[in-house]
Amino acid sequence: MIQNYHAHIYFDAKEEMLARDLRKEVASKFSAAVVGNLHLQAVGPHPKAMFQVLFPSDLFDSFIPWLQSARKHLDVLIHAESGNDIEDHTQLAMWLGSSLPLDLSRL
């Protein structure tokens, strides 16, 4: 059973303020979520700047519909956290917006 999920919210330099505002809003609205640091460049398998949100599965039904609207045009990778990083970022993943190519060799 999946107990946690990650949402990776991607942005570029022009979208940084939008991402910063969204990050603050997530933190204020979803106290059960853990909001990660803003990464201003690509990190790990992620192709561009992003921040991540770790959230429990019982928050999925409220957080994802909210994020779908609140993200504006930012692309978001949502994936389960099963312990298998490759599977998590591929078979157990979904996208809001456009899907971006991940560097799976970094997992």
Residue pairs with C-beta under 8 A, 6 or more apart in sequence:
1 57
2 57
2 80
2 81
2 82
2 92
3 56
3 57
3 81
4 54
4 55
4 56
4 57
4 80
4 81
5 54
5 55
5 56
5 57
5 60
5 78
5 79
5 80
5 81
6 52
6 53
6 54
6 55
6 77
6 78
6 79
6 81
6 88
7 52
7 53
7 55
7 63
7 64
7 67
7 76
7 77
7 78
8 46
8 50
8 51
8 52
8 76
8 77
8 78
8 79
9 19
9 22
9 23
9 50
9 51
9 52
9 53
9 71
9 74
9 75
9 76
10 46
10 47
10 48
10 49
10 50
10 74
10 75
10 76
10 77
10 100
11 18
11 19
11 48
11 49
11 50
11 74
12 48
12 49
13 49
15 73
15 74
16 38
16 40
16 49
18 72
18 74
19 38
19 49
19 50
19 51
19 74
20 38
22 70
22 71
22 72
22 74
23 35
23 38
23 51
25 70
26 33
26 35
26 53
26 67
26 70
27 33
27 35
29 66
30 53
30 55
30 59
30 62
30 63
32 55
32 56
32 58
32 59
33 53
33 54
33 55
33 59
33 63
34 53
34 54
34 55
35 51
35 52
35 53
36 51
36 52
36 53
36 54
37 51
38 49
38 51
39 46
39 49
39 50
39 51
40 49
41 48
41 49
42 48
42 49
43 50
44 103
44 106
44 107
45 89
45 102
45 103
45 104
45 105
45 106
45 107
46 77
46 100
46 102
46 103
47 100
47 101
47 102
47 103
48 100
53 63
54 81
55 63
64 78
67 76
67 96
68 96
71 96
71 97
73 97
74 97
75 95
75 96
75 97
75 98
75 99
75 100
76 95
76 96
76 97
77 89
77 93
77 94
77 95
77 99
77 100
77 102
78 93
78 94
78 95
78 96
79 88
79 89
79 92
79 93
79 94
80 88
80 92
80 93
81 88
82 88
82 92
85 107
86 104
86 107
89 102
89 104
89 107
90 104
